[in-house]
Amino acid sequence: MSQPAGPESTGARGPTLLRALGPGMAMAVVVGNVIGSGIYVKPGGIARDAGDFRVILAAWVLGGFICVMGALCLAELGAMLPSAGGIYVYLREAYGRPVAFLFGWTDFLFSKPGSVAALTVIFVTSVPKLLGADASAGGPGPWLELVEEVAVIGALAWINILGVIWGGRVQGLTTILKVAREIVRQQDGFFRKGVSALKPLVLRDIALATELHESTVSRVTSNKYIATPRGLFELKYFFTASIQSINGAESHSAEAVRDRIREMIEKEESREILSDDRIVLLLTADGVHIARRTVAKYREAMRIPSSVERRRLKCSL
């Protein structure tokens, strides 16, 4: 359903969806409509022609299987699109906003309410027949039928509410996975080489890549952890500020610079303790443009003593 990114079809938005409906998909749509209209709209005729409730159950099972396959296809399509909205988003991306707008309001105002009402009436009037009730004995009465219809609609509404709740949870998990996948993609150097290969990364970078709001990215990365071969890290760990480099080269990650400072101090000898000024000179030689006060701030954040205290400590050992 998608085509590779190209200068004529994608621009800056990535892959686009083909405006095509294949034979297999078209057949699935037709079969789905036939099964839906034939079974759920006219259950009495189906029951009369079949003559056996087992045939009807088999048809329902087959129709349910086709519906499940369609749902899985829709789920896969939803995973391709970074925005939420289901079939509306697909129509918007493939055929434009007017088509998606008309479909959304038509489905909301007519299709969904009409189908629920039809299913409710058919359920109330047809279930007694399927259960073998005697039609000559008279029906339950209009008021009782109305109560039953209201009860069925209430049950369907409650099921939909539960579906929305669980759907929201699933969507939350999907959003976390989407953000985590993009973080891993952009910080692949960390997983291959370690902290020294971390790149400058802010919430806006991930938000633009996933088409989510920055507040959403901030929320789903708070108190969320990822297990990696290098240990357990909070997702917020991979967002680091940018430190300019010498001569306009690629910027350095603040976390990578902190790790470099820690590594320098761990490897220093007792006869040559590195002062903050000396660390600035070494980092400048590596192409990092950093001030002395920044080095001191990073060192204190890592709870590393000053050069005077480290010299006194190592001399006492």
N, C-alpha and C positions, 0 to 999 in steps of 0.2 A: 504493500500500500504506500510505500514511500520511494523516493528516488534520491540518488546521491546529490549532495550539495553542488551547485553549479552557478556560474555567474549570471545565467539567464533566469534561474528559477528560485534562487534562495536569497540572495543578497546577504544581509547580516543576520537573518533569522534562522538559518540552518536548513535542514531538509524540508521539503514541502510534500504534500500528499497529492497523488495522482488523481485527476478527475475522471475516474474510470470505475465501472462496475463490472466485474468479471462474470462469466457464465455461472460459476459455482456459487458466488455470492448472490447473484440474481435468483438462482434456483432456490437457495436457502430462504430468501425473502418470500418468494411465492409459496413455497411449501409451508413456511411458518404462518402466513396469512390464511392459507387454506385450512390448515389444522386448527388455527385459532377460531376462524369463523364456523367451520364445520362441526367442531366438537362443543365449543363453549356457547355458541349462539343457538344451536339447534340440537340439544342433547336428546330431546324426545324423539326426533326423527332418527337419530343415530341408534338410540336404544331399540326402537321399533324395527329398524332394518337389520340390526345385528342379531337380535333375538337372544343374546347371551351377554350378561354383564361382564364376563371375562374378556370378551372382544373389546368392549368399551375401555376397560382398565388397561388392556394392552395398547390401545390407541393413545390413551392418556400418557402411559409410560413412554411410548415412542415420541409423542409430542414434547413431553418434558425433557427427554434426552436431547432433542433438537434445540430446545430453548436453552439448555445448559451449554451446549456447544456454541450457540450464539452469544451467550453471556461471556464465555471464555474468550471468544474472538473480540468482543467489546472490551474486555479487561486488558487484553494484549494491545488493542488499539489505544486504550487509555494510558497504558504505560509508555507508548511512543510519544504521546503529547504531554508536554510539561505542565499545561494548565488543566485545572479541574473543570468538569462540566459534561463529561460523557459524550453522547452523540451530538450534542449541541456544538461542542468544540470541534469535533470532526467536520461537521457541516460548515462551520465558520471558516475553518482552515481550507477546506477543499472547494467549497462553492461560494464563499463570501458571507458577509454579515446579513444581508437581506434574507437569504434563504434560511439561515440559522435562526434569525429573529422570527420569521413566520412559523417555522417549525416549532420553536419553543412555546410561543403563545397558543398556537393551535393545539399542541399536545397538552398544555396546562389547562386550557379553558374547555376543550371539547373531548379529546381522545381519552385522557385519563378518567375524568368524571363519568363519561359515557360508558366506558368499559367496566368501571366499578359498579355503576348502577345496573347495567345489563347482567353482569355476573351475579349480582345479589338477587335480582328478580328470578333469574333462571335457577339459581341455587335453591331458593325457597320453594319454587313451584315444581322443580324436577326431582329433588332428593326423595320426597315420598314415593314417587313413581319408581325410582331406582331401587328403593327399599322394599318394593312390592306392595305398597299401600293400595287399597281398593278405591278406584276413582269414583265408583258409584256411591260410596259412603259419604261423599261431600268433602270439601276442603276444610281447612282450619278456620276459614272466615277471613274477611278482609282486614279486620283489626289485628288479628293474630299474625297474619302475613306481614302487615306493616311493622309489627314489633320484631318479628324475625328478621326482616330486611334491615331495620335499624341496628339490630344486634350484630348482623353479619358485617354491615358497614363499620360499626365500632370495632369489631374484631380485626377487620382489615386495616383500619386506621392504627390500631395498637401494634399490629405486626409491622406496619410501615414505620412507626415511631421507633420500634426496636431496631428495624433495619437501618434507620438513619443513625441511631446511636452507635451500633456496631460498625456501620459504614464510616462514621466519623473516626472511630478508633483505627480502622484499617487505613483510612486516608492519612491519619496522623503517622502511622508506622511507615506508609509509603513515602510520605514527605521526609521523614527522618532518613530513610534509605536513600532517597534521591539526593539529599544534601550531603550525606556521608560519602556517597559515591563520587560526587563532584569534588569534595575535599580531597579524597584519595587520588583522584585524577590530577588535580592541580598541584598536589604535594607529593607526587610520585617519587621525587628525589629523596624525600625523607625516608621512605620505606626501603629504598635501595641503598642509600649511603649514610643515612643518619641525620642528626640534628643539623649538622653543618650544611646540609643541602636544602634546608627549609627556605621557601620563597616568601616574600612579603605577600600577605593575603588579608583582605578585609571583607566584611560582610557584604559589601556591595558587589564584589567580584562573584561570589557564589549566588547572590540574588539575581544578577544579570544572566548568569549561565543557566540557572534553573527556572527563570521567569517567576520567581517568588518575591514577596516583599522583604525588605531588610529586617523588619520586625519579626517576620515568620522565621527567617533563617536564625535570628538571634534566639528566638524562643525554642526552636527544635534542637539547638546546639547547647543549650544551658542544661547542666547536670546530666548530659548524655555522654557516654564513654564508648570508646572503640578499642577492642582487643587486637593488637598487632604483634607481629613477631618481635618487635622492639619494646613491647610492654603495653600497659593499659594507659590510655590517654583520654582526657576529656576533649570533646570536639572543639571546644573553645581554644584549646592549646595551639591548634594549627592556624589560628588567626593572629598574625604578628604584624607589628608596624614595620615601616620601611625606613631604612637608613641609607642615605645617599652614598654613592661611591665616588672615587676620584676620577676626574676626567670624563664624567658623564656616562660611565659604564653602567651595567645592570645593578640595580639597587640590592642591598643586602637585607635579610630578615633580622629583626631585632633579636629574636630568639636564637638565631644562628650566631650572632655576634656575642650574646651572653654566653653561649656554650663555648665559643672561642676564648673568651676571657677566662672562664673557669678552667679550660684546658691549659692555658698558659700558666696560670697560678699553680695548678697541680703539678706541673712539670718543672717549676722553678727550683733552683738549687739554693741551699741555705746560704751560700757565699754570694749569691746574686739574686736578691729579692726584687721583684718587679714592682716599681712604683706605678701609680696611675698614669703619670706622664710617660713612663717607659712603655706601658701598655698601649697608650695612644699612638706612640711612634711605631710600634710593631703592627698595629692595626692599619695605620696609614700606609705602611709599606705593603700591606696586603690589599690595598685599594679601598679601605673603609674610611669614610669621612666622618669622624666622631670627635666630640669634645671631651675634655677631661672630666667635667661634671657628669656627663652621661656615663662614662666608665665607672665613676665612683657610685652613681646611682644603681647601675646594674650590679656592681660588686656587693653593695650593701643589701640589695634585694635578694641576692643569693646567700646572704649571711656569711660573707667572707671578710675576715678582719683586714684592716689596713696593712700597708707594707711594714710599718713600724711594729705593729702587734705581731705580725707573722714572723718578722726577724727575731723579736724577743722570744716568741714561742719556740722557734726552731733552734735557737741558741741554747735554750734551757734543756733541750732533749739530749 
